[in-house]
Amino acid sequence: MTVLLYLIPAALGLGLIGMLAFLWALRSGQFEDLDGAARRVLFDDADAEARARPSAQPPQQRSRQ
């Protein structure tokens, strides 16, 4: 039973730390653009460069000299 004297405050302290971390993430804007992060996972870096510069050809279609 004396173990509970250590475990209950430890559990409350960890819960408080978790809640503070969540509030910090909420205030710093970590949850603002959830759809953008989900879509970024689906695209390759080469595709992102091609979308950034529409006139550029993807590396696979460039003519070899």
ZAZAKE-814789 format. One record per residue (C-alpha): residue number from 1; residue in three letters; y, x, z negated. Coordinates in nm, 2 decimals. Layout:
<pts>
<NUM; 'Ala'; <Y; X; Z>>
...
</pts>
This chain:
<pts>
<1; 'Met'; <0.00; 0.00; 0.00>>
<2; 'Thr'; <0.24; 0.29; -0.05>>
<3; 'Val'; <0.20; 0.37; 0.31>>
<4; 'Leu'; <0.40; 0.06; 0.39>>
<5; 'Leu'; <0.70; 0.21; 0.21>>
<6; 'Tyr'; <0.70; 0.47; 0.49>>
<7; 'Leu'; <0.59; 0.26; 0.79>>
<8; 'Ile'; <0.83; -0.04; 0.75>>
<9; 'Pro'; <1.15; 0.17; 0.75>>
<10; 'Ala'; <1.01; 0.39; 1.03>>
<11; 'Ala'; <0.93; 0.08; 1.24>>
<12; 'Leu'; <1.28; -0.06; 1.17>>
<13; 'Gly'; <1.44; 0.28; 1.26>>
<14; 'Leu'; <1.25; 0.31; 1.59>>
<15; 'Gly'; <1.34; -0.05; 1.67>>
<16; 'Leu'; <1.71; 0.02; 1.60>>
<17; 'Ile'; <1.70; 0.33; 1.82>>
<18; 'Gly'; <1.54; 0.13; 2.10>>
<19; 'Met'; <1.80; -0.14; 2.08>>
<20; 'Leu'; <2.08; 0.12; 2.08>>
<21; 'Ala'; <1.93; 0.28; 2.39>>
<22; 'Phe'; <1.91; -0.05; 2.56>>
<23; 'Leu'; <2.27; -0.14; 2.48>>
<24; 'Trp'; <2.39; 0.20; 2.60>>
<25; 'Ala'; <2.20; 0.15; 2.93>>
<26; 'Leu'; <2.35; -0.20; 2.97>>
<27; 'Arg'; <2.70; -0.08; 2.91>>
<28; 'Ser'; <2.67; 0.22; 3.14>>
<29; 'Gly'; <2.57; 0.00; 3.43>>
<30; 'Gln'; <2.21; 0.10; 3.47>>
<31; 'Phe'; <2.11; -0.26; 3.55>>
<32; 'Glu'; <2.38; -0.34; 3.80>>
<33; 'Asp'; <2.20; -0.28; 4.14>>
<34; 'Leu'; <1.83; -0.36; 4.09>>
<35; 'Asp'; <1.77; -0.46; 4.45>>
<36; 'Gly'; <1.92; -0.14; 4.59>>
<37; 'Ala'; <1.69; 0.08; 4.39>>
<38; 'Ala'; <1.39; -0.13; 4.50>>
<39; 'Arg'; <1.49; -0.10; 4.87>>
<40; 'Arg'; <1.56; 0.28; 4.85>>
<41; 'Val'; <1.20; 0.34; 4.75>>
<42; 'Leu'; <1.08; 0.19; 5.08>>
<43; 'Phe'; <1.28; 0.42; 5.31>>
<44; 'Asp'; <1.21; 0.78; 5.40>>
<45; 'Asp'; <1.49; 1.04; 5.37>>
<46; 'Ala'; <1.49; 1.09; 5.75>>
<47; 'Asp'; <1.54; 0.71; 5.80>>
<48; 'Ala'; <1.84; 0.72; 5.56>>
<49; 'Glu'; <2.00; 1.00; 5.76>>
<50; 'Ala'; <1.95; 0.81; 6.08>>
<51; 'Arg'; <2.10; 0.50; 5.93>>
<52; 'Ala'; <2.40; 0.70; 5.81>>
<53; 'Arg'; <2.46; 0.84; 6.16>>
<54; 'Pro'; <2.37; 0.57; 6.41>>
<55; 'Ser'; <2.44; 0.79; 6.71>>
<56; 'Ala'; <2.19; 1.06; 6.60>>
<57; 'Gln'; <1.83; 1.04; 6.72>>
<58; 'Pro'; <1.55; 1.06; 6.47>>
<59; 'Pro'; <1.38; 1.40; 6.46>>
<60; 'Gln'; <1.06; 1.27; 6.63>>
<61; 'Gln'; <1.25; 1.16; 6.95>>
<62; 'Arg'; <1.46; 1.48; 7.01>>
<63; 'Ser'; <1.37; 1.67; 7.32>>
<64; 'Arg'; <1.20; 2.00; 7.27>>
<65; 'Gln'; <1.34; 2.30; 7.46>>
</pts>
